[in-house]
Amino acid sequence: MSPGKAERAGFSRRVVEWQLVHGRHHLPWQNTRDPYRVWLSEVMLQQTQVSTVIDYFSRFVTRLPDVRALAAAELDEIMGLWSGLGYYSRARNLHRCATEVVRVWGGEFPRSATALESLPGIGRSTAAAIASLCFSEPVAILDANVRRVLTRVLGFDADLALQANQHALWNAATQLLPGPDQAQLMPRYTQGMMDLGATVCLARQPVCASCPVQSQCVAYREGATHRYPVRSRTLRRSAQSLWLLWAQTPGDAVWLRKRPAPGVWAGLHCLPWFESREALAEQVPAQYRVALEDQDPFKHVLTHKDLYLHTVRVQLPGTAMEQREGQWFDADQWPRLGLPAPVRRVLLQA
């Protein structure tokens, strides 16, 4: 459903005026036109809550303050800074993207959404966010929060599991942008759309009384905000049990193995894992198997899979793991590595 002319004219103005007074202004990646910081925050915020991202963002930019520093950093250091945020392909793509910005673009981010989208790990909505927030380009974003706002306001009830319907919503979002003579409003409009979705037009219990576009909202008039957006396709969850070998030396060094790519936790250092306890025991020299200690199992939730993790602890001499894949890391080394969140949690119990 496309917005009418009057609807287009009033929508962007209301969003801009609302953001100026009621929007968020305190987040560490706001109030800047630095594309490095905007890009980093956009990538971190994918599938991750703002409250979680704030500390990670601050640590990241303190250690790697610009795109050249990120491009020059070792991937292990980047994974260490990212450790615990999940979706680790984002961190690998950050490094690839920074390297290309330095190599191809001379360390300066391109200024158009089209060029930004050509970089590794930058999709259409992220490219538009950078271009509009930093360079005032009139391009629409369509992340999950903004998608919810627009489908409710427009009464857009087409199934977004279909690409054609996604394309139609992009077109509608573009029609609602400030006019071509109002490019200076783009940063505040884009931020306003993000803020509306994050603080007012919530997935559950939206605060409609505080919404600046309530009078235009089809879902509000229908009393059916819960119906939007429409997406028929759902992903099936699966479950997997894994046994983790927690081997330590008397000096508290830990044996870790780097996970291959692609796969779960690709590129991270991890306790060696196995499909069964028997397979785990076979990797420990026979004379030490009697010392294996089973820890309480626990569940770790990934996006589309539940992992049931069984940690088995053992103390070994440093020579016991010779000829096996992995290496020992001292107690002052492993905390700086990129580790999956549940592995870090296990090791901190020691």
Backbone hydrogen bonds, N-H to C=O, Kabsch-Sander energy under -0.5 kcal/mol:
donor,donor_aa,acceptor,acceptor_aa,energy
8,R,4,G,-2.5
9,A,5,K,-2.1
10,G,6,A,-2.0
11,F,7,E,-2.0
12,S,8,R,-1.1
13,R,9,A,-0.7
14,R,10,G,-2.1
15,V,11,F,-2.2
16,V,12,S,-2.5
17,E,13,R,-2.5
18,W,14,R,-2.4
19,Q,15,V,-2.5
20,L,16,V,-1.9
21,V,17,E,-1.1
22,H,18,W,-3.6
23,G,18,W,-0.7
23,G,19,Q,-1.2
30,Q,27,L,-2.1
38,V,34,D,-2.1
39,W,35,P,-2.7
40,L,36,Y,-2.5
41,S,37,R,-2.4
42,E,38,V,-2.5
43,V,39,W,-2.3
44,M,40,L,-2.4
45,L,41,S,-2.3
46,Q,43,V,-1.0
47,Q,45,L,-0.5
48,T,45,L,-1.3
52,T,49,Q,-0.6
53,V,49,Q,-1.9
54,I,50,V,-1.9
56,Y,52,T,-0.9
57,F,53,V,-3.3
58,S,54,I,-2.1
59,R,55,D,-2.3
60,F,56,Y,-2.5
61,V,57,F,-2.5
62,T,58,S,-1.5
63,R,59,R,-1.9
64,L,60,F,-3.3
70,L,66,D,-2.0
71,A,67,V,-2.4
72,A,68,R,-1.9
73,A,69,A,-0.9
73,A,70,L,-0.6
78,I,74,E,-1.8
79,M,75,L,-2.8
80,G,76,D,-1.9
81,L,77,E,-2.1
82,W,78,I,-1.8
83,S,79,M,-1.4
85,L,82,W,-2.6
90,R,87,Y,-2.1
92,R,88,Y,-1.7
93,N,89,S,-2.5
94,L,90,R,-1.9
95,H,91,A,-1.7
96,R,92,R,-2.1
97,C,93,N,-3.0
98,A,94,L,-2.8
99,T,95,H,-2.3
100,E,96,R,-1.9
101,V,97,C,-2.6
102,V,98,A,-2.1
103,R,99,T,-2.7
104,V,100,E,-3.1
105,W,100,E,-1.0
105,W,101,V,-0.8
106,G,102,V,-0.7
107,G,101,V,-2.4
108,E,101,V,-0.5
108,E,105,W,-1.4
116,L,112,S,-2.4
117,E,113,A,-2.3
118,S,115,A,-1.0
119,L,116,L,-1.7
122,I,119,L,-1.6
123,G,121,G,-0.7
127,A,123,G,-2.6
128,A,124,R,-2.1
129,A,125,S,-2.3
130,I,126,T,-2.2
131,A,127,A,-2.5
132,S,128,A,-2.7
133,L,129,A,-2.5
134,C,130,I,-2.4
135,F,130,I,-0.6
135,F,131,A,-1.3
136,S,132,S,-0.9
137,E,131,A,-2.0
139,V,137,E,-2.0
147,R,143,D,-2.8
148,R,144,A,-1.6
149,V,145,N,-2.0
150,L,146,V,-2.7
151,T,147,R,-2.3
152,R,148,R,-1.7
153,V,149,V,-2.6
154,L,150,L,-2.7
155,G,151,T,-0.8
156,F,151,T,-1.8
157,D,155,G,-1.1
160,L,158,A,-0.6
160,L,230,V,-3.2
162,L,159,D,-1.6
165,N,162,L,-0.6
166,Q,162,L,-1.7
167,H,163,Q,-2.5
168,A,164,A,-1.8
169,L,165,N,-2.0
170,W,166,Q,-2.3
171,N,167,H,-2.1
172,A,168,A,-2.1
173,A,169,L,-2.7
174,T,170,W,-2.2
175,Q,171,N,-1.9
176,L,172,A,-1.0
177,L,174,T,-1.3
182,Q,179,G,-2.4
183,A,180,P,-0.6
185,L,182,Q,-2.3
186,M,183,A,-1.7
189,Y,185,L,-2.7
190,T,186,M,-3.0
191,Q,187,P,-2.2
192,G,188,R,-2.3
193,M,189,Y,-2.3
194,M,190,T,-2.0
195,D,191,Q,-2.7
196,L,192,G,-2.7
197,G,193,M,-1.9
198,A,194,M,-1.9
199,T,195,D,-2.4
200,V,196,L,-2.0
201,C,196,L,-3.1
202,L,200,V,-2.1
207,V,200,V,-2.7
208,C,206,P,-1.4
210,S,207,V,-1.8
211,C,208,C,-1.6
214,Q,211,C,-1.2
216,Q,213,V,-1.2
217,C,213,V,-0.6
217,C,214,Q,-1.3
218,V,153,V,-1.8
218,V,216,Q,-0.6
219,A,152,R,-2.4
221,R,217,C,-1.9
222,E,218,V,-2.2
223,G,219,A,-0.8
223,G,220,Y,-0.7
224,A,219,A,-2.6
227,R,224,A,-1.9
228,Y,225,T,-1.4
231,R,229,P,-0.6
238,S,304,H,-1.7
240,Q,306,D,-2.3
242,L,308,Y,-2.5
243,W,274,F,-2.6
244,L,242,L,-0.5
244,L,310,H,-2.4
245,L,272,P,-2.7
246,W,244,L,-0.8
246,W,312,V,-3.0
247,A,245,L,-1.0
248,Q,314,V,-2.1
249,T,253,A,-1.8
252,D,249,T,-2.4
254,V,329,F,-2.7
255,W,247,A,-2.0
256,L,254,V,-0.6
256,L,327,Q,-2.5
257,R,270,C,-3.1
259,R,268,L,-3.2
266,A,263,G,-1.5
267,G,259,R,-2.3
268,L,265,W,-2.1
269,H,338,G,-2.7
270,C,257,R,-2.3
274,F,243,W,-1.9
280,L,276,S,-1.7
281,A,277,R,-2.7
282,E,278,E,-1.7
283,Q,279,A,-0.6
283,Q,280,L,-1.5
284,V,281,A,-1.5
288,Y,285,P,-2.4
289,R,285,P,-0.6
289,R,286,A,-1.1
291,A,288,Y,-1.6
292,L,289,R,-1.5
293,E,313,R,-2.9
294,D,292,L,-0.5
295,Q,311,T,-3.1
298,F,309,L,-2.1
300,H,307,L,-3.1
302,L,300,H,-0.6
302,L,305,K,-3.1
306,D,238,S,-2.7
307,L,300,H,-3.3
307,L,305,K,-0.5
308,Y,240,Q,-3.0
308,Y,306,D,-0.5
309,L,298,F,-3.0
309,L,307,L,-0.7
310,H,242,L,-2.7
311,T,309,L,-0.6
312,V,244,L,-3.1
313,R,293,E,-3.2
313,R,311,T,-0.5
314,V,246,W,-2.2
316,L,248,Q,-3.0
320,A,317,P,-1.9
321,M,318,G,-0.6
322,E,319,T,-1.4
324,R,321,M,-1.6
327,Q,256,L,-2.2
329,F,254,V,-2.2
333,Q,330,D,-1.8
334,W,330,D,-2.2
336,R,333,Q,-1.6
337,L,334,W,-1.5
339,L,337,L,-0.8
344,R,340,P,-2.5
345,R,341,A,-2.2
346,V,342,P,-2.0
347,L,343,V,-2.5
348,L,344,R,-2.0
349,Q,346,V,-1.4
350,A,347,L,-1.2
